[in-house]
Amino acid sequence: MDGAEVGQTAPVPDHSTTGSRPHPLGVRLRDGGAEVAVLAAHADGVWFCALDPTDGGWLERQVELTRRTHGVWHGFVPDVGLGTRYGYRVAGRWEPALGYRHNPAKLLLDPYARALDGRLRLRPEAFGHVVDERFAGDPALRDGRDSAPFVPHGVISGRPFDWAGDAPAAVPTADTVVYEVHVKGFTRRLPGVPENVRGTYAGLAHPAAIEHLLRLGVTTVELLPIHAIGDEPGLVAQGRVNSWGYSTLGFFAPEPRYAAATDPLDVVDEFKGMVRGLHEAGLEVVLDVVYNHTCEGGPGGPTLSWRGLDAATYYRLDAHGGYVDTTGCGNSLDYREVRVVQMTMDSLRYWVEEMHVDGFRFDLAPTLARGHEGFDVEHPFLVAARIDPVLGGVKLIAEPWDLGQHGWRTGQFPAPFSEWNDRFRDGVRDFWLAGGRQVAHGEPVGGVRDLATRLAGSADVFPAHRGPLASINFITAHDGFTLADLVSYDHKHNEANGEGNRDGATDNRSWNHGAEGPTDDLGILAARRRAARNMLGTLLLATGVPMITAGDELGRTQHGNNNAYCLDDETTWIDWDLGPDQLALQATTTYLLRLRREHPVLRQDRFFAGRPVHSDGTKDLAWFAPDGTEMDHERWHEPSLRTLQMYLHAVVPDGHGRHTDESLLVVAQGAGSPVAIRLPGLPWAARYRLLWDSAHELPPGTEGGLSITHEAGGAVVSVPAGTIRIYGARATP
């Protein structure tokens, strides 16, 4: 399709006596053709444009839609079927100051298209207004050139797919371990995956990829955006792409660039096959979805779909037709409009019912709940998502901030939403990295209160009725430093992005441990590795739902780039050629995840009471100072205290007043020198066994790894500086 000549036949009005309906929106095949319905509430005319292949190009057959109901244009289009390429043309007012940008010269993508043919080729013809070759121009001046050869076309889908008895993995939230992964970056260099499917949906479902996921022990694969992508003009002008995909061109179609298949319907089937393969392995599939804005950007952006159909409905505009931007991407979809809520809900249901995904992570979620007075916890979208019978069985995860006024909303989304917990991220980084630097420099630090709160589930952030499983605990994500870079760089190094290192966050709470980036200093390298283990240990031992960024378990680096959104190269592709240190970190991550699976006390679904709840007078959660006494008010507020013991009481009763599982003691030692620790004695424990020690490069059960040792309750042990230990605790000798 790319760049092919598009000829046109004379428009044909829809005078069919065959009935059509304004709902549902999109294209529905039936005998002899298709019913179509598209929202264009402010348009004067709408044409369905079927693109029939000819030698070296396409012949555009236009059918005028003559029925209009509540702003929806609908009709029956004869002689179209499965695989037909199509788009819309819309006539109407051109008054940008009022939000009206109708331009019949532009072929518009159906917002409900399930498959796409061809990639967007951004050229001046793709803009509704006049621009030059660098995409600069006057947004008020309408352009009359045809965009059809340069924009993706919708493809009528609906081909049956053999799901072979597919069923959702249905992992309980308490058992969930999220693994954030980029479809291409994960397998582009993965040995064992055939070259022709590396970096694709098929590659992610290949046995070599699934083997890594299962061996590691994650349960839920969270895919960076796979909705159809439109690269921004600024990136195209530099010869770059939006590698992360947070620039949506279609909310119903999978992105074709991630498919090994080339036929649009085969792309859909390849995505379905990926989901089926991951389900067969017991893995869930969650999509990172970007319903807050589109790839059309601000007023200077291209006219590809929503803008040409009904910008005044789809986009949040001010009184002068300007774009209200709470996303930092030029536009925001207007969730005050019921049609925007409808489109989002229709899309979500489609991905669950037709594509079998298991949940969604909502990018910049407050934008989806902004009403006339700002963020509203009872916003129609949040209500609809909570009560919808299709979405009731899937995971809903909010990124609880956007760039608008009062946009930070962590802890304020309603159940059953979980939320990315930035308080956890920042608190853990502060304790081990920013605080570690202060300790190394002899500066005062902030004590252990915040670390304890994060370990126990962040009850200061989430209300009791939501519980700790509302917290998606994470230390890194796609945006920001990788774990390896977090312990290796004090400053971002984003020069490769072409923005003069101005992009990306400057507040990283990182620590390079004495040298910026690569070094041969063995002491610095050892300190970095231990810091990484401490961070992973904190993440995987904390109450809540942990999320690991793909590659962190392998020590993946982006060479200090904390905003590699436009780099589709070795910077963002996981390097699977692992050295001994990387293999050791992988073994450590795998071991910690196994501990989490084996110990129910690490997977609590309610906040701890923190008071005596057992017959022997012990608490479900108890905190101890280094001397083995319970923490009191003065110790909690002691700014120099950097050592803490967390006792987690066993939770599985045996029916005879005891428990079948093991209690745990977590020791976090962030001081700059060894500290003598007295392990709590009876009634807490008569004996302990050391299960993991971050001071060791390798975990128990590996060659050269930590040997499991035993200690009596009340014993005094020396814990090295900057170390986490975890002990199994038994009340009987």
SEGU-461256 format. One record per residue (C-alpha): x, y negated, z; residue in one letter. Coordinates in steps of 0.2 Angstrom, whole numbers, padded with zeros to 4 digits, always signed. Example, Ala and Ser with C-alpha at 12.3 -4.5 7.8 and 13.67 -1.06 7.14 Angstrom:
2
+0062+0022+0039A+0068+0005+0036S
This chain:
733
+0000+0000+0000M+0014-0012+0004D+0015-0026-0008G+0004-0017-0021A-0007-0027-0032E-0025-0028-0027V-0038-0032-0041G-0056-0036-0037Q-0073-0032-0045T-0087-0044-0043A-0096-0044-0026P-0111-0033-0025V-0124-0038-0012P-0131-0024-0001D-0149-0022-0007H-0150-0004-0001S-0167+0001+0007T-0157+0013+0018T-0158+0007+0035G-0143+0001+0045S-0140-0003+0063R-0130-0017+0072P-0124-0005+0085H-0112+0004+0086P-0099-0008+0079L-0087+0000+0066G-0089+0012+0052V-0100+0028+0053R-0100+0040+0039L-0117+0048+0033R-0123+0055+0017D-0119+0045+0001G-0108+0032+0010G-0106+0023+0027A-0115+0012+0039E-0104-0003+0044V-0106-0016+0057A-0094-0030+0061V-0095-0045+0073L-0094-0062+0065A-0106-0073+0075A-0101-0089+0067H-0099-0084+0049A-0110-0088+0034D-0106-0072+0024G-0097-0056+0026V-0091-0043+0013W-0086-0025+0016F-0071-0023+0004C-0067-0005-0001A-0050-0002-0009L-0050+0011-0022D-0033+0017-0028P-0027+0013-0046T-0011+0015-0055D+0002+0006-0045G-0011-0004-0034G-0029-0005-0028W-0045-0011-0035L-0055-0020-0022E-0074-0017-0022R-0084-0030-0012Q-0101-0026-0005V-0110-0041+0003E-0118-0037+0020L-0135-0046+0020T-0141-0040+0037R-0137-0050+0052R-0142-0046+0070T-0136-0055+0085H-0120-0061+0076G-0117-0043+0069V-0116-0041+0051W-0121-0024+0045H-0127-0013+0031G-0125+0003+0021F-0110+0004+0009V-0112+0018-0004P-0098+0029-0012D-0086+0027+0002V-0080+0042+0013G-0066+0050+0023L-0049+0041+0019G-0057+0026+0011T-0046+0010+0013R-0056-0005+0018Y-0056-0022+0026G-0068-0037+0027Y-0069-0055+0020R-0078-0068+0029V-0084-0085+0023A-0089-0099+0034G-0083-0116+0042R-0065-0121+0043W-0065-0132+0058E-0050-0127+0069P-0055-0140+0082A-0070-0130+0085L-0062-0113+0084G-0069-0109+0066Y-0056-0102+0055R-0065-0093+0042H-0056-0090+0025N-0062-0078+0012P-0045-0077+0004A-0039-0066+0019K-0043-0048+0020L-0047-0044+0038L-0044-0028+0047L-0059-0021+0056D-0056-0022+0075P-0064-0005+0076Y-0053+0003+0062A-0047+0021+0069R-0032+0022+0057A-0021+0010+0047L-0013+0011+0030D+0003+0001+0028G+0013-0010+0039R+0011-0028+0041L+0022-0038+0029R+0022-0055+0036L+0022-0068+0022R+0014-0085+0020P-0001-0076+0012E-0005-0068+0028A-0009-0084+0036F-0026-0092+0036G-0017-0110+0035H-0003-0116+0024V+0014-0111+0030V+0031-0111+0022D+0043-0096+0021E+0048-0099+0039R+0030-0098+0044F+0030-0117+0049A+0015-0127+0043G-0001-0136+0046D-0014-0126+0056P-0028-0137+0050A-0025-0134+0031L-0034-0119+0024R-0023-0108+0013D-0031-0100-0003G-0019-0086-0007R-0025-0068-0006D-0018-0058+0009S-0023-0041+0004A-0007-0035-0003P+0003-0039+0013F-0008-0033+0027V-0013-0016+0034P-0030-0009+0028H-0042+0001+0039G-0045+0019+0034V-0061+0028+0037I-0058+0042+0049S-0068+0056+0057G-0059+0072+0051R-0062+0087+0063P-0047+0092+0074F-0044+0108+0082D-0041+0105+0100W-0040+0123+0104A-0049+0122+0120G-0039+0107+0126D-0043+0101+0144A-0036+0087+0154P-0022+0091+0167A-0032+0082+0180A-0018+0079+0192V-0024+0073+0209P-0018+0055+0212T-0009+0061+0228A+0002+0073+0217D+0005+0061+0203T+0022+0056+0198V+0022+0043+0183V+0035+0043+0170Y+0035+0027+0160E+0042+0031+0142V+0044+0024+0125H+0038+0036+0111V+0053+0032+0100K+0066+0029+0113G+0064+0045+0122F+0067+0057+0108T+0076+0047+0095R+0093+0055+0100R+0087+0070+0110L+0096+0086+0105P+0085+0101+0101G+0072+0089+0093V+0072+0091+0074P+0079+0075+0065E+0063+0073+0055N+0052+0072+0071V+0064+0062+0082R+0056+0046+0089G+0038+0052+0085T+0022+0058+0093Y+0027+0075+0087A+0044+0073+0094G+0037+0069+0111L+0027+0085+0111A+0042+0096+0105H+0047+0109+0117P+0064+0101+0120A+0056+0085+0126A+0043+0094+0137I+0057+0105+0144E+0065+0089+0151H+0049+0082+0158L+0044+0099+0167L+0062+0102+0173R+0062+0085+0181L+0046+0087+0189G+0035+0072+0183V+0016+0075+0181T+0010+0060+0171T+0018+0052+0155V+0014+0034+0153E+0017+0028+0135L+0022+0011+0131L+0009+0003+0119P+0005+0015+0105I-0010+0004+0099H-0006-0002+0081A+0007-0016+0082I+0009-0032+0073G+0026-0040+0074D+0027-0058+0079E+0032-0071+0066P+0047-0077+0076G+0054-0059+0077L+0050-0056+0058V+0060-0072+0054A+0075-0065+0063Q+0073-0048+0055G+0068-0040+0071R+0053-0030+0077V+0043-0029+0093N+0050-0013+0100S+0040-0012+0115W+0024-0014+0106G+0015-0027+0117Y+0008-0036+0102S-0008-0027+0097T-0015-0026+0079L-0029-0014+0082G-0036-0007+0098F-0042+0010+0091F-0028+0015+0079A-0012+0023+0084P+0004+0014+0078E+0009+0023+0062P+0028+0019+0064R+0028+0032+0079Y+0022+0046+0067A+0032+0058+0057A+0017+0059+0046A+0014+0046+0032T-0005+0049+0028D-0015+0038+0040P-0027+0053+0045L-0012+0064+0048D-0005+0050+0060V-0021+0052+0070V-0020+0071+0070D-0001+0070+0075E-0006+0059+0090F-0020+0071+0095K-0007+0086+0093G+0005+0077+0105M-0009+0075+0118V-0014+0093+0116R+0004+0099+0118G+0007+0089+0133L-0009+0095+0141H-0004+0113+0137E+0011+0110+0148A+0001+0103+0162G+0006+0085+0159L-0006+0070+0159E-0005+0056+0145V-0008+0038+0151V-0008+0023+0139L-0001+0006+0142D-0014-0005+0134V-0013-0023+0130V-0031-0030+0129Y-0026-0047+0136N-0020-0054+0119H-0017-0050+0101T-0003-0051+0088C-0012-0066+0080E-0003-0077+0093G-0007-0096+0094G-0015-0108+0082P+0001-0106+0071G-0001-0087+0069G-0007-0076+0055P-0025-0072+0051T-0026-0053+0052L-0042-0049+0060S-0051-0057+0075W-0046-0075+0071R-0054-0074+0053G-0069-0064+0059L-0074-0074+0074D-0060-0084+0083A-0073-0094+0093A-0080-0078+0101T-0064-0067+0103Y-0052-0080+0109Y-0052-0091+0125R-0052-0109+0118L-0052-0126+0126D-0064-0140+0121A-0053-0145+0106H-0051-0127+0099G-0034-0125+0107G-0029-0108+0113Y-0030-0105+0132V-0014-0094+0135D-0013-0084+0152T-0002-0071+0144T+0013-0081+0137G+0010-0074+0120C+0000-0088+0112G-0018-0082+0115N-0029-0074+0127S-0045-0063+0123L-0060-0072+0131D-0067-0060+0144Y-0081-0072+0147R-0089-0066+0131E-0099-0050+0132V-0093-0044+0115R-0075-0044+0121V-0079-0034+0136V-0089-0022+0124Q-0074-0020+0112M-0063-0016+0126T-0075-0003+0134M-0078+0005+0117D-0059+0006+0114S-0056+0014+0131L-0070+0027+0128R-0064+0031+0111Y-0046+0035+0118W-0054+0046+0131V-0067+0055+0121E-0059+0057+0104E-0040+0056+0108M-0041+0065+0125H-0030+0053+0135V-0030+0054+0154D-0029+0036+0159G-0023+0018+0156F-0011+0005+0163R-0018-0012+0159F-0005-0025+0154D-0008-0042+0163L-0024-0036+0170A-0030-0052+0178P-0033-0059+0161T-0046-0046+0158L-0055-0052+0174A-0055-0070+0171R-0072-0078+0171G-0077-0096+0171H-0069-0099+0188E-0054-0089+0186G-0050-0071+0192F-0066-0063+0198D-0065-0046+0207V-0083-0043+0202E-0080-0048+0184H-0091-0038+0171P-0076-0029+0164F-0070-0023+0181L-0088-0018+0185V-0090-0009+0169A-0074+0001+0170A-0078+0006+0188R-0095+0013+0184I-0093+0020+0166D-0096+0039+0166P-0082+0042+0153V-0069+0032+0163L-0074+0039+0179G-0063+0054+0177G-0047+0045+0171V-0033+0035+0180K-0035+0016+0179L-0019+0006+0183I-0018-0013+0184A-0003-0024+0181E-0010-0036+0194P-0002-0052+0187W-0003-0063+0172D+0004-0081+0168L-0012-0091+0171G-0016-0101+0186Q-0017-0091+0202H-0012-0076+0192G-0003-0065+0205W-0016-0053+0211R-0007-0038+0219T-0019-0029+0231G-0035-0038+0225Q-0041-0026+0211F-0056-0015+0216P-0056+0004+0218A-0053+0016+0209P-0039+0005+0201F-0021+0008+0206S-0009-0006+0204E+0009-0009+0201W+0016-0014+0217N+0029-0028+0215D+0031-0030+0233R+0038-0013+0234F+0050-0016+0220R+0056-0032+0227D+0057-0026+0245G+0067-0010+0241V+0079-0020+0230R+0081-0033+0243D+0085-0020+0256F+0098-0010+0247W+0105-0023+0234L+0102-0041+0239A+0104-0036+0257G+0118-0025+0254G+0128-0039+0245R+0124-0050+0261Q+0131-0037+0272V+0147-0034+0262A+0149-0053+0263H+0146-0054+0281G+0130-0064+0279E+0114-0063+0289P+0101-0051+0283V+0082-0048+0286G+0080-0033+0297G+0070-0017+0293V+0052-0022+0294R+0048-0024+0276D+0057-0008+0271L+0046+0001+0284A+0030-0007+0277T+0035-0001+0259R+0039+0017+0265L+0023+0018+0274A+0012+0014+0259G+0011-0006+0259S-0004-0007+0271A-0001-0026+0271D-0005-0027+0252V-0019-0014+0250F-0035-0013+0261P-0038+0002+0271A-0053+0008+0260H-0041+0009+0245R-0027+0018+0254G-0009+0020+0249P-0013+0029+0233L-0018+0011+0226A+0000+0008+0226S+0011+0012+0211I+0028+0011+0218N+0042+0007+0207F+0059+0000+0207I+0062-0003+0188T+0050-0003+0173A+0052-0006+0154H+0055-0025+0157D+0070-0029+0168G+0086-0020+0172F+0087-0001+0171T+0092+0007+0187L+0110+0009+0181A+0111-0009+0177D+0102-0015+0193L+0117-0009+0202V+0130-0015+0189S+0125-0032+0185Y+0122-0048+0194D+0116-0058+0179H+0106-0053+0163K+0115-0051+0147H+0102-0054+0133N+0113-0061+0120E+0108-0047+0108A+0090-0054+0108N+0095-0069+0098G+0088-0082+0111E+0104-0088+0118G+0101-0078+0134N+0087-0089+0139R+0074-0075+0139D+0071-0062+0153G+0070-0064+0171A+0084-0072+0181T+0078-0066+0198D+0083-0048+0197N+0088-0045+0215R+0102-0034+0208S+0120-0032+0214W+0135-0027+0203N+0145-0021+0219H+0161-0031+0214G+0162-0031+0195A+0151-0037+0182E+0146-0022+0170G+0159-0009+0165P+0173-0006+0177T+0187+0007+0180D+0187+0004+0199D+0183+0021+0206L+0177+0013+0223G+0164+0001+0214I+0158+0015+0203L+0155+0027+0218A+0146+0013+0227A+0135+0010+0212R+0130+0028+0211R+0126+0029+0230R+0115+0013+0228A+0106+0021+0214A+0103+0037+0224R+0097+0026+0239N+0084+0017+0227M+0078+0034+0220L+0077+0041+0237G+0067+0027+0244T+0055+0028+0229L+0052+0046+0230L+0050+0048+0249L+0039+0033+0251A+0020+0035+0253T+0010+0030+0237G+0012+0035+0219V+0030+0034+0212P+0034+0028+0194M+0051+0032+0186I+0057+0023+0171T+0062+0036+0158A+0081+0037+0158G+0084+0031+0175D+0086+0049+0181E+0101+0049+0168L+0109+0033+0173G+0104+0025+0156R+0111+0008+0153T+0105-0007+0142Q+0122-0015+0145H+0114-0029+0156G+0100-0033+0144N+0084-0035+0155N+0072-0040+0141N+0076-0028+0126A+0059-0030+0119Y+0065-0033+0101C+0079-0020+0100L+0075-0004+0091D+0092+0003+0092D+0104+0012+0103E+0101-0001+0117T+0084+0006+0120T+0085+0024+0114W+0090+0036+0128I+0108+0043+0126D+0107+0062+0130W+0126+0064+0129D+0128+0065+0148L+0143+0064+0158G+0146+0073+0175P+0139+0058+0185D+0124+0057+0175Q+0120+0075+0177L+0122+0073+0195A+0110+0059+0196L+0098+0070+0186Q+0100+0084+0198A+0097+0072+0213T+0081+0066+0205T+0075+0083+0201T+0078+0089+0219Y+0070+0074+0227L+0054+0077+0216L+0054+0095+0222R+0055+0089+0240L+0040+0078+0237R+0030+0093+0230R+0035+0104+0244E+0030+0092+0258H+0012+0087+0259P+0017+0073+0272V+0025+0063+0258L+0009+0063+0248R-0004+0055+0260Q-0020+0049+0253D-0024+0038+0269R-0014+0025+0278F-0005+0032+0294F-0014+0028+0311A+0003+0025+0320G-0004+0031+0336R-0005+0048+0345P-0016+0060+0335V-0009+0077+0340H-0012+0088+0355S+0006+0085+0361D+0004+0067+0361G+0014+0064+0345T+0009+0051+0331K+0006+0054+0313D+0020+0041+0309L+0033+0035+0322A+0048+0024+0320W+0064+0025+0330F+0079+0014+0332A+0097+0021+0330P+0097+0026+0349D+0082+0038+0347G+0070+0027+0356T+0054+0021+0348E+0054+0004+0340M+0047-0010+0350D+0042-0028+0345H+0060-0035+0349E+0068-0022+0338R+0056-0025+0324W+0061-0043+0323H+0080-0040+0325E+0087-0048+0309P+0103-0039+0311S+0096-0022+0312L+0099-0012+0296R+0095+0006+0302T+0079+0014+0304L+0072+0032+0307Q+0054+0036+0301M+0046+0052+0308Y+0032+0059+0297L+0022+0072+0306H+0017+0088+0298A-0001+0088+0291V-0007+0106+0286V-0015+0114+0302P-0012+0133+0305D-0029+0134+0314G-0020+0137+0331H-0015+0120+0336G+0001+0119+0325R+0005+0116+0307H+0012+0127+0293T+0021+0113+0284D+0037+0104+0290E+0038+0087+0298S+0051+0075+0291L+0063+0063+0297L+0069+0049+0285V+0085+0040+0291V+0088+0023+0281A+0105+0016+0286Q+0109+0000+0277G+0123-0007+0288A+0141-0010+0282G+0149+0003+0293S+0145+0020+0300P+0131+0021+0313V+0129+0034+0327A+0111+0040+0326I+0102+0049+0340R+0089+0061+0332L+0072+0060+0341P+0071+0075+0353G+0055+0084+0360L+0041+0082+0358P+0045+0076+0341W+0057+0090+0337A+0068+0104+0344A+0078+0106+0329R+0082+0098+0312Y+0089+0104+0296R+0098+0091+0284L+0088+0092+0268L+0097+0078+0258W+0110+0065+0261D+0113+0051+0248S+0131+0050+0253A+0134+0066+0243H+0134+0066+0224E+0125+0082+0222L+0110+0089+0231P+0109+0106+0240P+0107+0121+0228G+0120+0114+0215T+0138+0119+0214E+0148+0108+0225G+0132+0100+0232G+0127+0096+0250L+0127+0111+0262S+0111+0112+0273I+0116+0110+0291T+0106+0111+0307H+0105+0099+0322E+0097+0100+0339A+0083+0087+0344G+0092+0073+0353G+0109+0076+0345A+0119+0061+0340V+0126+0061+0322V+0136+0048+0312S+0128+0042+0296V+0139+0033+0284P+0136+0015+0278A+0123+0013+0264G+0115+0030+0266T+0098+0039+0266I+0096+0056+0275R+0081+0067+0276I+0079+0080+0289Y+0066+0094+0291G+0060+0094+0309A+0052+0108+0319R+0045+0107+0336A+0051+0125+0341T+0069+0131+0343P
